[in-house]
Amino acid sequence: MAFRTTAGWSLITSGIVTLVLAYLPYPSFYWGIGLLVVGVLLFVTRRII
């Protein structure tokens, strides 16, 4: 059940991010790298705590 919830949130989030990237002023490559870094930091800090 947890996997389904995680997969669902992942798909929803990626859809929203894709729409947002289309409208951001800088090249989406930089936004993608930035979001990836933030995601990894959130994941790592959650694992530690």
ZIJO-V85471 format. One record per residue. N is the residue number from 1. RES is the residue in one letter. SS is DSSP state (alpha for helix, beta for strand, coil for the rest). Layout:
<<N,RES,SS> <N,RES,SS>>
This chain:
<<1,M,coil> <2,A,alpha> <3,F,alpha> <4,R,alpha> <5,T,alpha> <6,T,alpha> <7,A,alpha> <8,G,alpha> <9,W,alpha> <10,S,alpha> <11,L,alpha> <12,I,alpha> <13,T,alpha> <14,S,alpha> <15,G,alpha> <16,I,alpha> <17,V,alpha> <18,T,alpha> <19,L,alpha> <20,V,alpha> <21,L,alpha> <22,A,alpha> <23,Y,alpha> <24,L,coil> <25,P,coil> <26,Y,coil> <27,P,coil> <28,S,alpha> <29,F,alpha> <30,Y,alpha> <31,W,alpha> <32,G,alpha> <33,I,alpha> <34,G,alpha> <35,L,alpha> <36,L,alpha> <37,V,alpha> <38,V,alpha> <39,G,alpha> <40,V,alpha> <41,L,alpha> <42,L,alpha> <43,F,alpha> <44,V,alpha> <45,T,alpha> <46,R,alpha> <47,R,alpha> <48,I,alpha> <49,I,coil>>
